[in-house]
Amino acid sequence: MAAVHDVPLAGSVVAAPDAPASHGGLRGLIADWSSDREAFKVSWGKAMMWIFLLSDTFVFGSFLTGYMTVRMSTTETWPNASEVFALNIGGASVPMVLIAIMTFVLISSSGTMAMAVNQAYRRNRKPAALLMLATAAFGACFVGMQAFEWSKLISEGVRPWGNPMGAAQFGSTFFMITGFHGLHVSAGVVYLLVVALRVLRGRYEHTGNYQIVEIAGLYWHFVDLVWVFIFALFYLW
């Protein structure tokens, strides 16, 4: 006689042998997300950095929008950036020279950061760490020049509540926007130093996962991009 095989009854549901047990409701949603290591097809670390940068974009956007609104609505004369941010070099007033150097330094740091990410994914530990340290050095140089710029304006009487050169709102918007950006650059320098030292010590060598370098790069490129908008709207307008 022919062998009789088990045949599923009509209307019955046969579960796939490797299908995971499904969860329903809020607990199921939490269990699915907490057990996963990726979200939106990228790692959790990168996704959270993108979310943080998105929220920071709203903050900087609000600051710059407020600055443009104040500048267009004020009835007092707005100080001329070419005169305010000029330096006396060799007896001649050179406009915007310090701002140009600061911009060059920060844009150059984006280049070294991009090379660091490339070396990290090639698992070249020492070049990646050294390039990150160079990026941090560029950032520290930028913050130092910004501190010099602040001290120069303060010595000339510019304050958040007043300004002898024209509209009083100039001081408040300048110190708020550049100070908030400088705080981001300073935090980025510390962040890069920590990650660079960990890379140099081989912390990620056994796993081969150097994505933390790319995540740090996302933050640093964002800081550089924000400066482009500040430079265009505050110093060139």
Residue pairs with C-beta under 8 A, 6 or more apart in sequence:
8 14
22 28
23 29
23 31
23 32
33 39
37 43
37 44
38 44
38 47
39 47
40 47
42 50
43 211
45 211
45 212
45 215
46 211
46 214
46 215
46 218
49 215
49 218
49 219
50 218
53 218
53 219
53 222
56 184
56 222
57 222
59 180
60 180
60 181
60 226
60 229
63 176
63 177
63 180
64 177
64 229
64 230
64 233
66 173
67 173
67 177
67 233
67 234
68 233
70 169
70 173
71 78
71 167
71 169
71 173
71 237
74 167
74 169
76 166
76 167
76 168
77 166
77 167
78 166
78 167
78 170
79 163
79 165
79 166
79 167
79 170
81 95
81 96
81 234
81 235
81 236
81 237
82 95
82 96
83 93
83 95
83 165
84 153
84 165
85 95
85 96
85 98
85 99
85 149
85 235
86 93
86 94
86 95
86 96
86 97
87 93
87 94
87 97
87 98
88 94
89 97
96 235
98 145
98 148
98 149
99 149
99 231
99 235
101 145
102 142
102 145
102 146
102 149
103 227
103 231
105 138
105 141
105 142
105 145
106 138
106 139
106 142
106 185
106 223
106 224
106 227
107 224
108 138
109 134
109 135
109 138
109 139
109 142
109 220
109 224
110 220
110 221
110 224
112 131
112 132
112 134
112 135
112 138
113 131
113 132
113 135
113 216
113 217
113 220
113 221
114 217
114 221
115 131
116 127
116 128
116 129
116 131
116 132
116 135
116 213
116 217
117 128
117 213
117 214
117 217
119 127
119 128
119 131
120 128
120 199
120 210
120 213
120 214
121 210
121 213
121 214
123 205
123 208
123 210
125 199
125 200
125 202
125 205
126 200
128 199
128 210
128 213
129 196
129 197
129 199
129 200
130 196
132 192
132 193
132 195
132 196
132 199
132 213
132 216
133 192
133 193
133 196
135 192
135 220
136 188
136 189
136 192
136 193
136 196
139 185
139 186
139 188
139 189
139 192
139 220
140 189
142 185
143 182
143 185
143 186
143 189
146 178
146 182
146 185
149 178
150 175
150 178
150 179
153 171
153 174
156 164
156 165
157 163
157 164
158 164
158 165
158 170
158 171
158 174
159 171
160 171
160 172
160 175
160 176
161 168
161 171
161 172
162 168
162 171
163 169
163 170
163 171
173 234
174 234
177 230
177 234
178 230
178 234
181 223
181 226
181 227
181 230
184 223
184 226
185 223
188 216
188 219
188 220
188 223
191 216
191 219
192 216
192 220
195 212
195 213
195 216
198 204
198 212
199 210
199 213
204 210
204 212
